[in-house]
Amino acid sequence: MSGVNRGLTALAVLLLGACGGGTTSHAGWSGPPELRPRDGVLEVETFRQHAEAVDESWERAPTALAREFLQGDEGETSVHGGRVTVLRDGLEDDSIRAERWVLELERDDDRWTLLSARWEQRCHVGRGHQTFSAELCL
């Protein structure tokens, strides 16, 4: 085999490997945006597409779905019907005391679907609002 043919063969193998070798491959979810929106509403359509493309155990439990969406299990989690609330309090930040995510889910048979997600924060005393709000701390 010539050097050119070997190079083309190696390139074809790399390309097939990147495509999953003919099997379906889906990009993983990287989590909600690092920068929080001023209105607190997080985009969920990308996550919904990710969830539709896979069949994973986290789709069958509200707390596991929340961990997948937030890419971590930090914080206190509570579930009330189709609402999952994740609270991270006592943050080591000079302005932000706590962050809260509220996820609205819908159940269809044994799978949960994310309908909406909201992020809010509470400021340290003297650094802004003391209630949960998407408003920035000082």
N, C-alpha and C positions, 0 to 999 in steps of 0.2 A: 504494500500500500504506500502510495507516495505521501510526502509530507502534507501536501494540500488536502488529499483525501482524509488523512488522519485528522487534520485540523477541522475539516468539515464534519467528520464523524463525531469528534469531541464536542463541537458546537451543537450538533443535533442532540447529543446525549444531555448536554447542559440545558438546552431549551426544553426537552421533554421532561427533565427533572423539575424544572421551574414550573411547568404546567401540570405537574402531578402525574406525568407518565400516562395520561389518558383518563385518570380518575378525576372526579370533581374535587377541586380544592377551593377553600374559601378563606379570605383574609380574616384574621382574628380581630376582635374588638379591642381597641386601645384605651377605652374609657372615655368619660365625658371630658369636655374641653377643660384645660387648665385655667383659662381665663373665664371667670363667671360672668354671665350676661347681666346687664343692669336691671332687667325686669325679672331675673331669677329663673326664667323658663329655659330649660335645656332642650336641645334638639334631640329627638328620640328616633327619627326615621332610620338613620344609619344603623342604630342598634337593632331595630325591628327587622331590617333586612338581614343583618347578621344572624339573628335568632331564627329567621325563616330558612336560612341556608344550612343550618345545622340541626342535629337532633341530639341534644345534650341533657344530662340529668338536671342541670341548673334551671331548665325551663319548666320543671315540674314542682318547684318549691319557691314561694315568694322571696324568702330571705336569700336563697342561693342566686336567684335572678338579680336581686339587688346587688349582691357581691360581684356578680359578673358585670353588671352595668357600671358600677363604681370602681371595678378592678381592685378590690380589696375587701377585707372583712373588719377593718377598723371601725370602732364606734358601737354604740348601743343601738340595736335594731328592734323595732316593734312592728307587729303586723295586726291590722284591724280590717278584716274583710279583704278588700282588694287594694288597701293602702299600706305601703311599707314606708316607715320613717326610720332613717339612719341619722343618729346624732353623734357628733364628735365634739366633746366638751373639754375644756381645760387645755386648749391649744397653746403651744409655745410660740405665740405671736404677740408682738407688742400692741396690736390693735384689735385683732379678732380673738374673741374668747371661745366661740363655738360655731360650728357649721352644721346645717341640717339639710338633708335631702328628703323630699317627699315624692314617692313614686306611686303612681296610680296604675294598677294592673287589672287585667280582665282574664277570667278563667274560661277556657274552652276545653271541655273534657278534662284531660290530665295535664294540659299545658297552660302556662301563664304567659300573657302578652303585655308588654309595657305600653301603656296608653299615653302617659305624660310623666314628666319629671321636673321638679322645681328645686332650686337651691336657695338657701337663705343663710344669713350669718347674724350672730349677736356680738356686739362689741364689748370690750373691757370697759369698766366704769371710767368715765372721763374721755373715752375715745369714740363716742357716738351712741347710737340707739341701743337700748337694753332689751328690745324685743327682737324676734327673728324677722329679718327683712333682707331684701336683696340690695338695699341701700348700702353704700360703702361705709366702712369705718374710717375714722380720722387717723 
